Amino acid sequence: MRDPIELYEYPKEWIRKGAEKRISSGLYILTPRGWLRRGITTGTTASAAVVASISSLKQNVRRVAVSTPAGIRVEVAVSAENGVARARKFSGDHAFDATDGVVFVARTIGEEGIRFGRGIAREDDFVVSQAARQQLMENYRRACQDFGYGGGVMIEAEFTRKSERLNGIAILGTTGFVEPWCEELLKTKIEIARRYERIAVTTGRESWKAARELFPGFQPFVFGVHLKEILSAHGGEIVVVGKRGLLKHVFGSENPEDVLKSARGFGNVLEVVVC
């Protein structure tokens, strides 16, 4: 049985009754000691608010199903009435996600398309990643088709802390799910990774995708900033694929040769790719 997000295989002895349904939902990670809950990204939360705002013009809405970049549909709790919807971000068992509890508010408007307003972070433009923008538009278009809607939606955000109100929030998410980073997740992923002879250790989803293409014989895992922990614990062959910034944060350099030299002090690292 495989995790639907990172595609690693769970040990058979961990599988218990009802595991398949939870695992396939993408919202749960199986551990030898129980379960960890994944959260949903700001992109998924905002998408739920968009769908709920449109569907509430025709019916009462308490939950909506939205598509995610990972290809999994997920149900999200909402409150919606007469074209105005609220969806609250849930971070699962993530130990330090500062965006947990942020509420996205979506309102139907006359002009077609999606607009961004109060509470959404801005630089030169509103801070919405490419993957999240695609997710928003996919769910918006489907809701327009399902409910015969020809208008648009304005997305805003509500906060409880003053610092958040000042800075705004970015709409992000490469999978639609939030990994529940905590000590238990790190232990679990190390236990699973050690069952593979050859692994690709990556810093995030984009480098995970790159590792799958570049090293098809290596099972990729996302370890974020916890690269040294997995390198020290794994006894097999390892390649490292990561973003410059995170590699520099962990190893003190973004130069592949320097990273390789440093990484080999922790494990049997064959190659480093900076992407």
N, C-alpha and C positions, 0 to 999 in steps of 0.2 A: 504494500500500500504506500503510495507516494504522496508527499506534500504537493498540493497543486500550485504553489507559488514558486518554490525553489527546486521542486522535482527530485529531492532526495528521497530515498526509500526508508521507511520506518522499520526497525527490527521487528520480526514476526512475534517475538515474545512480549512486545509491548502492546500488541493489538488486543483490544478488549471489546466487549459487546457495545454496539452503537458507534464504534469508532469511525466507520466508513462515512456516515452521514456528516459527522462533525468535521472530519478532515476535508471532505470534498467541498464543504461550504467555504473554505479558506479562512474562516474565522477562528479556528482552533489549531494549536500545535500540540501534538502528542508528546508527552515526556514520560520517562520511566516512573515518575512519581505522580502523574495525573495529567492535567491540561493547563495550557497557557492560552489566554484569549488574545487574538489579534484585534487591533482597533481598525478604524477606517480613516482614510486621509481627508485632508481638507477638500480635495477634489471630489471624493465620493460624497462627503457631507453636503457640499454645495450642489452637486448633481441631484441629490435626493430632494433638496429644497426646490430646485427648478422643476422637477417632475411633479412634486406635490402641489406647487402653485398652479400649474396648468390643470392637473387632474381635479383639483378642488373646485374648479369652475363648473364641473359636471356631477361631482359626487363627494360624499364625506370621505376623508382620507386620514388614516392613522399610521399606515405603513406603506412604503413604496419600494419597488424593486428597481435597482439601477445596475447598469453594466459598468465594469471596471476595466482598466488597461490590462489586467491579468486574464481577461476573458471569462471571469466568473461573475455571475449576477448575485447581488447581495441585497437583502432587505434591510431597510433603515426606518426607525421610528420617526414620525414627523407629527406636527400639528399644523393643520391647514384648513382654511375656510375662505371662500369667495376670492380666490386668486392670491392670497397671502399665505406663505408657508414658512415654518421654522423647522430646522433640523440641527440637532446638537452633536458636535463631534465627540466621538467616543474613542479613547486611546487604548482600550483593552488593558492588559497587564503591564504596559510600558511603565517603567519606574520613574521617568522624568520628562514626559511629553508636556511642554508648556502650553500647547494648544488644546489640551483636553478640556471639554466643556464649552468651547467657543460655539456660538449659535450663528448659523447662516440664515438670513432672511431673504426670501425670494418673493418678488411681487410681479404680477403680470402687468405689462405696459403695452401701449399701442404699437410702437415701432418694432418690427420684426428683428429677431436676433437676441443675443445676450449682452447686457450692459453690466458694468461694475460700478459700485458706488461707495458710500460711506463705510469705513472700516476695512476696506481691501487695500493692502499695501501698494504704494506707488513708488516707482523710481522715475524713469522717463515715461513709463506707461504702467498700467496695473500689473502687478507681479502675479502672473498666471503662467505656469509652466506649459510647455507644448503638450505633454501627455495629459495634463489636467484639462487644458482647453479642448483637446480632442474628446475627452471623456464628457465634458459638459455639453458640447455640441451634439454628440451622439445621443445622449439622453434627452436633450431638448428636442431634437428632430423627431425622435421616436414618440415622445409625449405629444408633440404637435400633430403627428399622424394619427396616433391612437384616439385623440380627443377632438380632432378637427379644429385645432387652434391655429390662428394665423398671426398672432401678435408676438411680442417679445417678453423677456423677463429681466428684471433688474435684481442683481445680487448684492446684498450688503452683509455686514457682520456686526454682531453685538458682543460686547466684552464685559467682564466683571472687574478687571484690573485696569487702573489708569494707564500703566505702561503699555498695555496692549492697545488701548484706545488711541494712544499717541502714535504708535508705530504702525498699526494696521496689521493685517495677516495676509500672507501669501497663500494662493491656492495652488497646491502641489500634489504630487503623488505619481510614482512610476508604476505601481501595481494596483492602487486603490485601497491597499491595506497597510496598516502600521504594524511593523514587527514589534513584539512586546519585549524590548530590550530590558533585561534584568539579569541577575546572577543565574537564575534557573534556566533561562533561555541559553545563555552562554554555555553552561554545563551540558545541556541537552544537545546543542549543535556540535559540541566537541565530541560527545559520546557517539553521535551518529557519524561524524566525519572520520573518526578513527576506524570505522568499519570498512572504509574505502582505502584501497592501496594507493590510489592516485587522486589527488584533489586539487582544484583551482580555488585559491582563497581570494575573495574579491572584497572591495570596499563598499559596493552598492549595486543597485539593480542594473545600471548601464554597464558597469564592468562585469557583472554576472553574465549579461547577454554576450558581451565581447568574449568572455572566457569560453562560453559554449561553442562559439564559432571557431575560435583560435585553437582550442585544445579539446577536441571531441572525446578523447580518451580519459579526460579528467572530470570528476564530478565537481561542479561548481557550488560554492557556499558563500553567502554574504556574511562577513564578520565585522564590517564597519571598522571601528577603531580598535577592535580586539584581535588584531593580526598576530601580535606576538604570542598571545595565549594559545592560539590554535597551532602556530608553528612549533611551539615548544612541546605541545601535547601529541602531535601527529608523528608517527614513525615512518611514514611512507614517503612517496615522491610528491612534491608540492610545486605548483607554479603560483605566482602572485600577479593579479591583475587589478589595477586600481587607478583612481583619480589622483592627480598630482597633489592636490591640497591635503587629502587624507594620508597619502603616503609620506608627505613631508611632516605631517603632524605626528605620525607613528615612528618614522625612522630618521627624521631630521633632515631629509633631502628628498627632492623629487627626481633626481638623476637616477635612471635605471641601474647603472653600474654601482652607484653608492647604495641604493636600496638593496640590491642583490647581495652585496658584501655584508651589510648590516643584517639582513634577513637570514643569511646562512649562519649567523651566530645563534640562531634560535631553532633551526630545523633544516631538513634536507630540501632546500629550495633550488630548483633547476633553472628557473627563468623568471624574470620580472618584466611585465608589460605595463607601461604607463599609457593610459587612454583618457 
